[in-house]
Amino acid sequence: MSTPVDVPIRDASIRLGQLLKLAGVVDDGAMAREVVERGLVAVNGEVDTRRGRQVRPGDVVTLEGATLHVTAAAT
């Protein structure tokens, strides 16, 4: 597993597909939908196939070796 990369979000939560785009691990929404639906994304260690799943600061998302740690944006 790779070193986690912090991904700050400005709201209380963000949709899984949006997070993948924000972090730059997918190029667009279509690619986000594909990797999520194929079961390649895990949230807190559990595969989730819902692109609209809400993730929050403290959650850890993994995709093909990339580890994303969701954080709250500094205000």
N, C-alpha and C positions, 0 to 999 in steps of 0.2 A: 504494500500500500504506500502511496506517495505521502509526502509531507502535506498536511492540510493547508489549504489556501483560504484565508479569511475573505468572505464576501459580505461586505456591509450592505444592509438594506435600510431604507429610510422609514418604512412603515412597520407595523407590528407583525406583518406576515407578507409573504409573496408566493405566487403560484410556482409550482415546481418547474414548469416549462419556462417561465420568465426568469427564474433563478439561473437555469442552465445557460440561457442567452446572456444574461448579465455577467456571468462569470466567464463567458467566452469559450465554454467547452463545446457548444454547438453553434452553428452559423445562423440559424433562423428557426422560426417556430415549427416549420415542417420537420426539420431534423430533430428538434426537441420532442415532438410528438412521436416520431419513429423510435427513438431510443427508449423513451418511456414505455410505449406500447410493447416493445420487444422484451421488456423486463430487464433492461441493462442498467437501470438506475435503482439505487437503494437509498432509503432515508432512515437514518439511525439503525442501520444494519438489516433492514427489511426491504425487500423488493417492493416497489410501488408502481403500478401501471396507470396511475391517475395523473395526467399532466396538470390538472387543476388542483392537485393536493396543495394545501397551504403549509408552507414551511416557515419556521420562526427562528429568531436568534437562539442559538444553542443547538440547533439541529445540525447533523452531519450528513451530507449527501455525497454518494460516490457514483462515479461513472467511469468504467474502463480505466482504472488506475488513477483517476483524478479524485481527490478528496476535497470537498468544499465544506468549510465551517461557516455557517450563517451567523453573522454578528449584527448588532444594531449599529447604524451609522452614528458617528459622533455628531453632536448637535452644536 
